[in-house]
Amino acid sequence: MEKYRLRDLGFARVALAIPKIRVADCDFNAAQIVDLIRMAEGENVDVLLLPEMCITGYTAADLFQQETLQEKSLKALKRIVEFTDRLERIYDGLVVLGTLIICDDQVFNCAVLLQGGRILGIVPKTYMPNYKEFYEKRWFASSRNAVSSKIELLGEKVPFGTDLLFSATNFPKLVIGVEICEDLWVPIPPSSYQAIAGATLLLNLSASNEIIGKADYRRILVESQSGRCIAAYLYCSAGVGESTTDVVFGGHGLIAENGTIIKESARFLRNNQLVAQDIDFAKINFYRQQTTSMGDGVSEIHRPFRKISFELVQPVYTSLQRDISPYPFVPQDISQRDQRCEEIFSIQVAGLAKRLDSGRPKTAVIGVSGGLDSTLALLVAVKTFDALNLNRKNIIGLTMPGFATSERTKQNAVKLCQALGVSLEEIDIKEGCLQQYRDIGHDQTNQDVVFENVQARYRTMTLFDRGNQLRGLVLGTGDLSEIALGWCTYSGDHLSHYNVNASIPKTLVKYLISWVAETQVDEETRLILRDIFSTPISPELTSGKDGKITQKTEDIIGPYELHDFFLYYMVRWGMSPEKIMFLAECAFDGKYSVQEIKRWLRLFIQRFFNNQWKRSCMPDCPKVGSVSLSPRGDWRMPSDAEVSLWREELENEGEG
């Protein structure tokens, strides 16, 4: 992947460094910090964060006011600064560490930001915990008590205050705001103001002791603050070297991006620990632009900030230090996946229940094919009828075998309807389709798109006509992946009264059916669902051999797992073809070649643009996830928009 420049794709590498320390031994602590900076250089880290008061130790207590410790901490800071100056490095990373600073005849608990042998700025702590095990007001002044906006330190004038933001001149997406420990615990953390002023990376130097349940609470705070601020949030807490006179520290480090913890340190380690991760600042900037309410906060709580400039040198690394899931719509953690499936299923049921309450139809009519999508829609209908105390017999499962219907899918459709206790009807569409071929003068032996679409439209006409007879609501079954690709017949399976699957991608449909099979049904139904789950995906519109499935969708349009990946990053995050290619190469390394990925991405982009006209008049549907293509909600796009920019970038991808 050497053709990619990660900085150009919006990535910067950050790291948490949790040093082994000795309380009040500044020389020892400085040596550990220097070792961690050296490790960070080896990892090509752009921004390195260390804990609160890591030069002296957070638990030095009354020793903070001892002149000996104050002087020694300053010498230790000087040693660290000089080390970053004389170190022959390929790039200059930004180091953020905690120490005490004397200013205006007061002692401040501060974050010091340094790079390339100079101190860029100092941010003092604002909120001083003075309850339970904490006693900070005994030693430290709040930032509110500071008078000076600059201080003399190590022979130079250094910006001092909580109104500092640090901006990378050659990477504008990276703007850094800093707060310290308790600042995060208050109703409106300082980082909220920093984010509104443009900070995309929020840093928290902390010394948070360990008690039962506190780690979980930290995760909640960090996740929620990064989510509210639409930012990356790094939290780095002091480790086990702190004093255990009354409390124990575990060295908890968290890296969050836009509401999700993406990396976490091990706790209670006794050695130095470095935790690095690549952050996608382009994603953060995209989501801020999309979330217009973010900008509304500027007028509500505007505060002036001084911006301190620094520069990031182009990194030498080309490999991404970040896990890229090949299935972005599907949680990798099994318990989280089950929770997600339950929630999605509940949303589908709630949406259909409202539609049934509103229209008061007597029945629900659904075409059952024995495939994944119609199976999921049928399961949703059954659950909805149960929730409304309606008779399942008023769900009409209509199987409509055609020229290519396999025995396997037909039998699965029949068996599933019987197992679920819904009404089953069969209408063979072959004779009706033959009549249509005769009417329009089409050679029935020519199994082209006309041959296929006649069948799809005839089935849809039959569903609506039968629905009229039964005063029924016709349920749509097409999923998000098919809608994105336009893999549906206009005025055929494209239409319904209400589509319960329209915002669920194919990769997630599989897991939903699997979840229902394992948690919601009896053994007989479970076995049927498992066989449906393992059946090849096929429209079954061209004749097979010996009643078997020969027309396989993924042989024609490509793997759904790739298309869902492309869809997620193009629509959810507005990414370019070049960046989607890069991420897909990371996610599917060893499974698909670069040429295969590019081939199917080319097809995805072309089909996505070419089929917007179908999406512009799609039926109502419930939104269940972060990506929806409803023209009334999430996705508004001209049907005749030009695809050339996206296609050209893909063809030129990797050049220059």
C-alpha angles and dihedrals in degrees: 000000000000090000089072125081105205095203089057089052090055102261129134126176120236131179143191117221119197109187130205103243144181117217111253093359099116096171092055092045093048090052090054092048091050090051090052092049088052089050090049090053089055089053092048092239116182098192123025121192125196130184132276115283092356095155094061101016121254094250099059088111114177090008087077087077094051113108091218094059092042093054093043092051090053091051090049090051089050090052091053093047092049091048091057089050100051097037111108100226134164091230138011112246122198114244122202118189139161128245142136119273127193113222133156089000090300135107114239129193100226149180113224119203116201138170136173097356099315138089112240098190148323125236117196124209116259108193116055115198110221104168138092108348094355125092106164098139087067089068111015137056122221119248086248089071094057117110101180123078091191131032136194108247130164091345099310140085109253128191110248128191148068091271094078126115122179116218128192105225094202095041106042092180089071115077117156130213124183134207132164129234108282089037087078094051097061126091094256110024118206087245089069090064091042092054093049088051090055108275111149098175116053118193127199122190106197147176103195118165123222123253129151112295096002095111090058091050091051090053090052092050094048094044094047095045093049088048097048092045094042089228146114112265125199119194120186121179133190119269140227094288091080119102117282095201090122108346141032127227123208107190098244115189125182133183115194132179121196097331100325130097104230100172135018134184126235111255129229096023115155097208134064113287131199121189115187131185138168114240122207103223091172088065090050092051092046093052092047090054090048095046099068093180088069090070092046089072092067093077092042101054107008117168126177116244133192112228118217114200126218134162133236116209116225106268124238095220123100101174117091118239095207136085113251111194115216087216107052093169093054122067111232094213107086096217091048090047091054091050090049092050092050091050094047092048090050091051091051091049093047092051094049092044091056091049091051091047091050102045097033094213116178094222144015115229120202133172108232116200103166089251130120101262100047089044092056092046090050091050090051091050092051093049091047094050090049091051090051093044090242125150112262088217087074088068106090113206105198117195114193111187117201138178095297103032108134123222090236096058094040093052092046090053091050095045093047093052090048093047092049093047097238126138115271125206130174126206116176108218100192098094092045091050092048089054090052091050088052092047094054096035097245121157104239091209090063101086096194131134091288090055090051099042095050088061094047093049093044090054091050092047089051092051093051094044092049089045089055091052093049097036085242137163110235109223120214119221107186115122133221094261092056091046091051092051095039087238093157136084115255109243086007123076084343088080135069140132091253130358114210094184102048098110098039116096120224094250089057094044088064093054093045092055090045090051092050090048093053100039113021111041144051126263095265093054091042092060091050092049092049091055091048089050091056096045115110113256109253139153087215093215101129121061117267130201124266091352093298130129111262101152104079118184097213091054088059106039102016137254114328091217089064094044092049089050091051092046094051096052097039098047103025096043105017093234126175123245090251093056093043088052091051094049092045090052088053094046098043099034108153094013103069129022122235088251092053093049092049092047094054094040088054089052092045094053093047094048093043092057096038094054104047089107089067092051092049091072103030120141125263115282140169117257109227106167145023093282124061130155098202109140089216094054131015107005126050114167134153112256089223099046115142118251095195098101093054094042093049093049091051092050091048093042113139095017122125 
